[in-house]
């Protein structure tokens, strides 16, 4: 979960810094993955669920984790549909 949250933060920062179609796709993909992983329908709910998972993990005695910092809301991003396979 920590790795996924770190990936989301990195991609979101990259997209905010330099918005391109590729960064938009990356953000959509990691947003979708985070939502599916947490069973949430919005990124806000997914981040809250991830925070709860990490808090529960810490209470159960797993390695200490830093709290997930709140992330400013971004405009919703629709997941991208996978395109047809491309020949290498």
Backbone as CSV, one residue per row, in Angstrom:
resi,resn,N_x,N_y,N_z,CA_x,CA_y,CA_z,C_x,C_y,C_z
1,UNK,0.826,-1.184,0.000,0.000,0.000,0.000,0.877,1.257,0.000
2,UNK,1.941,1.202,0.814,2.835,2.360,0.859,3.452,2.648,-0.502
3,UNK,3.824,1.596,-1.201,4.426,1.758,-2.525,3.433,2.381,-3.493
4,UNK,2.201,1.933,-3.445,1.168,2.471,-4.327,0.896,3.944,-4.014
5,UNK,0.836,4.283,-2.741,0.628,5.684,-2.358,1.804,6.557,-2.797
6,UNK,3.002,6.038,-2.667,4.178,6.790,-3.113,4.137,6.992,-4.622
7,UNK,3.732,5.974,-5.336,3.615,6.084,-6.804,2.574,7.130,-7.176
8,UNK,1.420,7.110,-6.495,0.375,8.091,-6.762,0.909,9.510,-6.522
9,UNK,1.580,9.714,-5.412,2.104,11.043,-5.089,3.114,11.505,-6.132
10,UNK,4.010,10.625,-6.522,5.029,10.968,-7.509,4.407,11.341,-8.846
11,UNK,3.483,10.519,-9.307,2.844,10.773,-10.602,2.015,12.052,-10.552
12,UNK,1.335,12.256,-9.452,0.506,13.459,-9.324,1.361,14.720,-9.339
13,UNK,2.480,14.687,-8.641,3.396,15.831,-8.639,3.964,16.055,-10.038
14,UNK,4.382,14.991,-10.694,4.920,15.116,-12.056,3.872,15.715,-12.993
15,UNK,2.634,15.256,-12.866,1.568,15.755,-13.734,1.264,17.228,-13.435
16,UNK,1.279,17.604,-12.168,1.022,18.998,-11.805,2.147,19.908,-12.302
17,UNK,3.356,19.368,-12.286,4.518,20.137,-12.701,4.576,20.299,-14.218
18,UNK,4.250,19.221,-14.920,4.302,19.247,-16.387,3.216,18.318,-16.929
19,UNK,2.100,18.909,-17.243,0.954,18.138,-17.720,1.126,17.785,-19.193
20,UNK,1.145,16.486,-19.454,1.228,15.978,-20.822,0.217,14.852,-20.965
21,UNK,-0.098,14.448,-22.180,-0.990,13.288,-22.340,-0.431,12.045,-21.636
22,UNK,0.881,11.869,-21.672,1.482,10.703,-21.011,1.323,10.796,-19.493
23,UNK,1.539,11.990,-18.922,1.384,12.129,-17.474,-0.081,11.973,-17.074
24,UNK,-0.986,12.398,-17.932,-2.421,12.228,-17.676,-2.779,10.741,-17.636
25,UNK,-2.234,9.969,-18.574,-2.483,8.520,-18.602,-1.912,7.846,-17.361
26,UNK,-0.688,8.230,-16.974,-0.073,7.645,-15.780,-0.905,7.947,-14.542
27,UNK,-1.374,9.191,-14.438,-2.190,9.569,-13.287,-3.508,8.802,-13.290
28,UNK,-4.115,8.674,-14.459,-5.364,7.909,-14.552,-5.134,6.454,-14.152
29,UNK,-4.042,5.877,-14.608,-3.755,4.476,-14.304,-3.518,4.247,-12.810
30,UNK,-2.694,5.086,-12.192,-2.402,4.883,-10.770,-3.621,5.233,-9.916
31,UNK,-4.420,6.204,-10.347,-5.657,6.529,-9.635,-6.607,5.341,-9.682
32,UNK,-6.763,4.766,-10.855,-7.626,3.595,-11.025,-7.135,2.441,-10.147
33,UNK,-5.831,2.185,-10.162,-5.268,1.094,-9.374,-5.500,1.313,-7.885
34,UNK,-5.303,2.527,-7.419,-5.525,2.839,-6.008,-6.997,2.652,-5.639
35,UNK,-7.891,3.095,-6.518,-9.331,2.921,-6.252,-9.714,1.442,-6.222
36,UNK,-9.227,0.674,-7.173,-9.549,-0.753,-7.221,-8.963,-1.471,-6.011
37,UNK,-7.738,-1.141,-5.660,-7.066,-1.786,-4.537,-7.808,-1.557,-3.224
38,UNK,-8.346,-0.360,-3.059,-9.023,-0.021,-1.803,-10.528,-0.243,-1.864
39,UNK,-11.059,-0.540,-3.051,-12.496,-0.724,-3.203,-13.261,0.589,-3.190
40,UNK,-12.583,1.679,-3.490,-13.204,3.004,-3.462,-13.623,3.438,-4.865
41,UNK,-14.541,4.399,-4.896,-15.010,4.929,-6.183,-14.456,6.307,-6.494
42,UNK,-13.755,6.916,-5.552,-13.136,8.226,-5.804,-11.745,8.218,-5.192
43,UNK,-10.897,9.085,-5.702,-9.530,9.117,-5.185,-9.515,9.583,-3.730
44,UNK,-10.395,10.484,-3.374,-10.462,10.917,-1.980,-10.788,9.763,-1.050
45,UNK,-11.785,8.964,-1.450,-12.143,7.795,-0.644,-11.016,6.761,-0.635
46,UNK,-10.333,6.616,-1.762,-9.226,5.660,-1.843,-8.083,6.071,-0.921
47,UNK,-7.769,7.359,-0.879,-6.701,7.836,-0.001,-7.083,7.650,1.463
48,UNK,-8.342,7.908,1.793,-8.805,7.703,3.170,-8.731,6.223,3.541
49,UNK,-9.133,5.357,2.615,-9.085,3.915,2.872,-7.638,3.441,3.033
50,UNK,-6.748,3.946,2.204,-5.338,3.571,2.299,-4.764,4.024,3.640
51,UNK,-5.131,5.212,4.073,-4.685,5.713,5.367,-5.172,4.798,6.486
52,UNK,-6.413,4.359,6.385,-6.973,3.451,7.395,-6.236,2.110,7.396
53,UNK,-5.904,1.609,6.222,-5.160,0.343,6.126,-3.797,0.482,6.792
54,UNK,-3.117,1.575,6.514,-1.801,1.782,7.111,-1.904,1.971,8.621
55,UNK,-2.927,2.682,9.077,-3.125,2.865,10.520,-3.391,1.525,11.196
56,UNK,-4.226,0.702,10.592,-4.530,-0.622,11.133,-3.269,-1.479,11.166
57,UNK,-2.485,-1.394,10.121,-1.238,-2.148,10.054,-0.312,-1.745,11.195
58,UNK,-0.248,-0.464,11.470,0.609,0.019,12.556,0.073,-0.456,13.907
59,UNK,-1.240,-0.426,14.089,-1.828,-0.886,15.360,-1.573,-2.362,15.595
60,UNK,-1.497,-3.123,14.521,-1.283,-4.568,14.647,0.175,-4.923,14.851
61,UNK,1.033,-3.917,14.927,2.421,-4.177,15.239,3.332,-4.321,14.054
62,UNK,2.864,-4.015,12.869,3.762,-4.020,11.720,4.761,-2.883,11.883
63,UNK,5.694,-2.818,11.000,6.699,-1.756,11.055,6.008,-0.400,11.096
64,UNK,6.535,0.522,11.862,5.923,1.844,11.945,5.862,2.502,10.570
65,UNK,4.794,3.212,10.344,4.631,3.916,9.081,4.333,5.373,9.365
66,UNK,4.781,6.211,8.449,4.456,7.631,8.565,3.007,7.817,8.143
67,UNK,2.290,8.737,8.766,0.913,8.968,8.349,0.858,9.460,6.919
68,UNK,-0.200,9.107,6.238,-0.397,9.560,4.870,-0.871,11.000,4.929
69,UNK,-0.112,11.872,4.320,-0.479,13.290,4.327,-1.670,13.511,3.416
70,UNK,-2.585,14.375,3.816,-3.706,14.674,2.937,-3.202,15.286,1.643
71,UNK,-3.857,14.941,0.583,-3.479,15.428,-0.730,-4.582,16.352,-1.212
72,UNK,-4.188,17.477,-1.762,-5.188,18.406,-2.279,-5.987,17.735,-3.381
73,UNK,-7.285,17.999,-3.451,-8.105,17.358,-4.475,-7.666,17.751,-5.875
74,UNK,-7.804,16.811,-6.765,-7.547,17.066,-8.180,-8.824,16.756,-8.936
75,UNK,-8.904,17.255,-10.138,-10.072,16.960,-10.963,-10.131,15.460,-11.205
76,UNK,-11.330,14.869,-11.218,-11.441,13.435,-11.469,-10.810,13.068,-12.800
77,UNK,-10.200,11.924,-12.809,-9.547,11.421,-14.006,-10.187,10.095,-14.353
78,UNK,-10.715,10.008,-15.553,-11.330,8.756,-15.998,-10.239,7.763,-16.354
79,UNK,-10.393,6.506,-15.941,-9.390,5.503,-16.313,-9.331,5.358,-17.824
80,UNK,-8.150,5.087,-18.315,-7.993,4.902,-19.749,-8.255,3.448,-20.102
81,UNK,-8.786,3.258,-21.254,-9.036,1.906,-21.758,-7.740,1.398,-22.378
82,UNK,-7.380,0.155,-22.104,-6.176,-0.367,-22.758,-6.398,-0.436,-24.258
83,UNK,-5.421,-0.028,-25.002,-5.524,-0.059,-26.448,-5.156,-1.433,-26.980
84,UNK,-5.258,-1.599,-28.287,-4.879,-2.889,-28.873,-3.390,-3.124,-28.707
85,UNK,-3.007,-4.370,-28.662,-1.607,-4.731,-28.519,-0.837,-4.217,-29.723
86,UNK,0.341,-3.715,-29.472,1.167,-3.188,-30.550,2.316,-4.129,-30.814
87,UNK,2.653,-4.235,-32.081,3.786,-5.082,-32.465,5.077,-4.391,-32.065
88,UNK,6.027,-5.165,-31.605,7.306,-4.571,-31.162,8.221,-4.284,-32.289
